Amino acid sequence: MNIYNIQVLIVLPFLIFPIDCTQNLYKLVPEHCEVKNVNRSLIDLKIGKCYKLSRTELYLNISLYMRVDIPNDRVGQVLITGYQFRSNEYRKGPIEFMMGLCSFLLSKDFDIPHMFSNSNMKCPMRRGVHYYVYKLSPNATNMPPLIPEGRWMLQLNFLYLNRYTMGSVEWYSGVEYPIILG
């Protein structure tokens, strides 16, 4: 068997079975969210509020002015940590990663383009410029598959120079799998 036969065997399943980039095994049921730990020396936060319109609709609105420049990923980062509700408290779960703020804003993962569709946030972020995000609300279609069912808190820490917290957003949500009767 030569190298071309091996390549065909690797690619063939992807040609027969189409790959779907969205998951539909579970849904997110929003509970509430909070904007916390705002460092007033780095950002001037005008609005940072969540609005729950119904059981299935929760939106975050943010309006701020930067007090520092964030030209690239080395200056601004986002630390994303998932906490699962177990034993009557939120405990750190299997989700934790860091990425540059500019890469985060440009990412196609986790439904970020849709979440920032009502926003003017883009890199480089300049001091004194008014930035806003309206009606930010994550959904489960571009989240990783097979997240355990239950209550979750997703904490996003926005960092300056990988050291100073500019602010945090805590998003509380339930993960529900539909009941399949067979």
Backbone hydrogen bonds in HBPLUS format (Angstrom, degrees):
<---DONOR---> <-ACCEPTOR-->    atom                        ^
c    i                          cat <-CA-CA->   ^        H-A-AA   ^      H-
h    n   atom  resd res      DA  || num        DHA   H-A  angle D-A-AA Bond
n    s   type  num  typ     dist DA aas  dist angle  dist       angle   num
A0006-ILE N   A0002-ASN O   3.29 MM   4  6.68 154.7  2.36 149.1 156.2     1
A0007-GLN N   A0003-ILE O   3.02 MM   4  6.29 154.1  2.09 144.7 151.6     2
A0008-VAL N   A0004-TYR O   3.05 MM   4  6.26 154.2  2.12 144.1 150.5     3
A0009-LEU N   A0005-ASN O   3.02 MM   4  6.26 155.1  2.09 144.5 151.1     4
A0010-ILE N   A0006-ILE O   3.05 MM   4  6.31 143.4  2.18 144.3 153.9     5
A0011-VAL N   A0007-GLN O   3.01 MM   4  6.20 157.2  2.07 149.5 155.1     6
A0012-LEU N   A0008-VAL O   2.87 MM   4  5.71 152.9  1.94 151.7 157.7     7
A0014-PHE N   A0011-VAL O   3.04 MM   3  5.52 128.5  2.31 114.5 127.5     8
A0015-LEU N   A0012-LEU O   3.05 MM   3  5.16 134.8  2.27 102.6 115.2     9
A0016-ILE N   A0012-LEU O   3.08 MM   4  6.34 152.8  2.16 157.4 164.8    10
A0017-PHE N   A0013-PRO O   2.95 MM   4  5.89 169.2  1.96 148.1 151.7    11
A0023-GLN N   A0141-THR O   2.85 MM 118  5.06 157.7  1.90 138.1 144.0    12
A0027-LYS N   A0176-GLU O   2.89 MM 149  5.45 152.5  1.97 148.7 157.2    13
A0176-GLU N   A0027-LYS O   3.00 MM 149  5.45 168.5  2.02 159.0 162.7    14
A0029-VAL N   A0174-GLY O   2.80 MM 145  4.81 160.0  1.84 138.7 144.3    15
A0174-GLY N   A0029-VAL O   2.78 MM 145  4.81 164.4  1.80 133.9 139.1    16
A0031-GLU N   A0172-TYR O   2.96 MM 141  5.41 164.8  1.98 142.9 138.6    17
A0172-TYR N   A0032-HIS O   2.81 MM 140  5.31 162.4  1.84 167.7 173.7    18
A0034-GLU N   A0170-GLU O   2.88 MM 136  5.22 148.6  1.98 142.8 152.9    19
A0170-GLU N   A0034-GLU O   2.87 MM 136  5.22 164.6  1.89 155.1 160.4    20
A0036-LYS N   A0168-SER O   2.83 MM 132  5.05 161.9  1.86 137.5 143.7    21
A0168-SER N   A0036-LYS O   2.84 MM 132  5.05 154.2  1.90 154.4 150.0    22
A0039-ASN N   A0166-MET O   2.94 MM 127  5.00 171.6  1.95 129.9 131.4    23
A0042-LEU N   A0039-ASN O   2.99 MM   3  5.62 157.9  2.04 118.3 125.1    24
A0043-ILE N   A0039-ASN O   3.08 MM   4  6.33 159.5  2.12 157.4 163.9    25
A0067-ARG N   A0042-LEU O   2.88 MM  25  5.00 154.2  1.95 147.5 140.0    26
A0044-ASP N   A0065-TYR O   2.80 MM  21  5.02 169.5  1.81 158.3 161.4    27
A0065-TYR N   A0044-ASP O   2.96 MM  21  5.02 149.7  2.06 128.6 138.3    28
A0046-LYS N   A0063-SER O   2.77 MM  17  5.36 151.5  1.85 147.3 155.7    29
A0047-ILE N   A0063-SER O   3.07 MM  16  4.83 162.4  2.10 132.8 136.4    30
A0063-SER N   A0047-ILE O   2.84 MM  16  4.83 154.2  1.91 136.5 135.5    31
A0049-LYS N   A0061-ASN O   3.00 MM  12  5.52 152.4  2.08 157.6 162.5    32
A0061-ASN N   A0049-LYS O   2.90 MM  12  5.52 171.1  1.90 161.2 163.6    33
A0051-TYR N   A0059-TYR O   2.75 MM   8  5.22 158.0  1.79 153.5 161.1    34
A0059-TYR N   A0051-TYR O   2.86 MM   8  5.22 165.3  1.88 148.7 152.4    35
A0053-LEU N   A0057-GLU O   2.94 MM   4  5.37 134.8  2.14 134.3 147.4    36
A0054-SER N   A0057-GLU O   3.48 MM   3  5.09 167.6  2.49 131.3 131.7    37
A0057-GLU N   A0054-SER O   3.40 MM   3  5.09 153.3  2.48  94.7 102.1    38
A0060-LEU N   A0136-LEU O   2.96 MM  76  4.99 146.6  2.07 131.1 141.8    39
A0136-LEU N   A0060-LEU O   3.12 MM  76  4.99 168.4  2.13 143.7 140.9    40
A0062-ILE N   A0133-VAL O   2.81 MM  71  5.14 162.7  1.84 152.2 157.8    41
A0133-VAL N   A0062-ILE O   2.84 MM  71  5.14 150.7  1.92 150.8 152.3    42
A0064-LEU N   A0131-TYR O   2.87 MM  67  5.41 167.1  1.89 160.9 164.4    43
A0131-TYR N   A0064-LEU O   2.80 MM  67  5.41 172.7  1.80 169.1 171.2    44
A0128-GLY N   A0066-MET O   2.76 MM  62  5.49 168.7  1.77 150.5 149.3    45
A0070-ILE N   A0125-MET O   2.78 MM  55  4.96 171.0  1.79 150.4 152.8    46
A0125-MET N   A0070-ILE O   2.92 MM  55  4.96 159.3  1.96 142.0 138.8    47
A0075-VAL N   A0072-ASN O   3.27 MM   3  5.77 146.1  2.40 108.5 116.8    48
A0076-GLY N   A0072-ASN O   3.34 MM   4  6.65 160.2  2.38 151.5 157.0    49
A0161-LEU N   A0075-VAL O   2.61 MM  86  4.58 170.1  1.62 147.5 148.7    50
A0101-LEU N   A0076-GLY O   2.79 MM  25  5.11 174.2  1.80 123.7 123.5    51
A0077-GLN N   A0159-LEU O   3.02 MM  82  5.04 161.1  2.06 134.8 140.1    52
A0159-LEU N   A0077-GLN O   2.78 MM  82  5.04 163.5  1.81 143.7 148.9    53
A0078-VAL N   A0099-MET O   2.75 MM  21  5.47 157.5  1.80 167.4 175.4    54
A0099-MET N   A0078-VAL O   3.00 MM  21  5.47 155.6  2.06 149.1 156.7    55
A0079-LEU N   A0157-ASN O   2.87 MM  78  5.05 164.7  1.89 148.4 152.9    56
A0157-ASN N   A0079-LEU O   2.90 MM  78  5.05 168.9  1.91 149.1 151.8    57
A0080-ILE N   A0097-PHE O   2.83 MM  17  5.46 171.9  1.84 175.5 172.8    58
A0097-PHE N   A0080-ILE O   2.94 MM  17  5.46 153.1  2.01 150.4 159.2    59
A0081-THR N   A0155-GLN O   2.94 MM  74  5.22 161.5  1.98 150.5 156.6    60
A0155-GLN N   A0081-THR O   2.81 MM  74  5.22 172.1  1.82 164.8 164.1    61
A0082-GLY N   A0095-ILE O   2.78 MM  13  4.84 164.5  1.80 144.0 141.2    62
A0093-GLY N   A0082-GLY O   2.80 MM  11  5.51 169.4  1.81 150.9 148.2    63
A0083-TYR N   A0153-MET O   2.78 MM  70  5.03 157.8  1.83 153.2 160.0    64
A0153-MET N   A0083-TYR O   2.77 MM  70  5.03 152.2  1.85 149.5 157.0    65
A0084-GLN N   A0091-ARG O   2.73 MM   7  5.32 143.6  1.86 165.5 154.2    66
A0091-ARG N   A0084-GLN O   2.76 MM   7  5.32 172.6  1.77 148.6 146.3    67
A0085-PHE N   A0151-ARG O   2.89 MM  66  5.33 167.5  1.91 152.3 150.5    68
A0086-ARG N   A0089-GLU O   2.84 MM   3  5.60 152.1  1.92 168.7 159.7    69
A0089-GLU N   A0086-ARG O   3.13 MM   3  5.60 148.0  2.24 113.1 121.5    70
A0104-PHE N   A0100-GLY O   2.84 MM   4  6.02 150.3  1.92 148.7 158.0    71
A0105-LEU N   A0101-LEU O   2.99 MM   4  6.26 158.1  2.04 149.3 153.6    72
A0106-LEU N   A0102-CYS O   3.10 MM   4  6.30 141.0  2.26 142.1 152.5    73
A0107-SER N   A0103-SER O   2.94 MM   4  5.84 116.9  2.35 140.1 154.5    74
A0107-SER N   A0104-PHE O   3.34 MM   3  5.18 150.1  2.44  96.8 105.2    75
A0112-ILE N   A0109-ASP O   3.12 MM   3  6.13 164.2  2.14 132.2 134.5    76
A0115-MET N   A0111-ASP O   3.01 MM   4  6.28 159.6  2.05 152.2 158.7    77
A0116-PHE N   A0112-ILE O   2.99 MM   4  6.10 152.8  2.06 156.7 161.7    78
A0117-SER N   A0114-HIS O   3.20 MM   3  5.07 160.5  2.24 109.2 108.3    79
A0134-TYR N   A0118-ASN O   2.91 MM  16  5.37 160.1  1.95 152.9 159.6    80
A0120-ASN N   A0132-TYR O   3.30 MM  12  6.01 151.5  2.38 151.0 154.7    81
A0129-VAL N   A0126-ARG O   3.41 MM   3  5.85 162.2  2.45 128.3 128.5    82
A0143-MET N   A0140-ALA O   3.20 MM   3  5.12 169.5  2.21 109.3 111.1    83
A0150-GLY N   A0175-VAL O   3.17 MM  25  5.32 160.9  2.20 136.1 140.1    84
A0175-VAL N   A0150-GLY O   2.74 MM  25  5.32 160.7  1.78 159.7 166.5    85
A0152-TRP N   A0173-SER O   2.72 MM  21  5.38 164.0  1.75 165.7 171.3    86
A0173-SER N   A0152-TRP O   2.88 MM  21  5.38 165.0  1.90 153.5 157.7    87
A0154-LEU N   A0171-TRP O   2.83 MM  17  5.10 165.7  1.85 145.8 148.7    88
A0171-TRP N   A0154-LEU O   2.87 MM  17  5.10 169.0  1.88 145.3 148.9    89
A0156-LEU N   A0169-VAL O   2.85 MM  13  5.19 166.5  1.87 155.6 160.3    90
A0169-VAL N   A0156-LEU O   2.92 MM  13  5.19 150.4  2.01 141.3 151.0    91
A0158-PHE N   A0167-GLY O   2.91 MM   9  5.52 174.1  1.91 175.9 177.5    92
A0166-MET N   A0158-PHE O   2.67 MM   8  5.47 167.5  1.68 160.2 164.3    93
A0160-TYR N   A0164-TYR O   2.66 MM   4  5.05 156.7  1.71 151.5 160.1    94
A0163-ARG N   A0160-TYR O   3.18 MM   3  5.99 167.7  2.19 120.7 124.3    95
A0164-TYR N   A0160-TYR O   3.02 MM   4  5.05 170.7  2.03 154.1 151.0    96
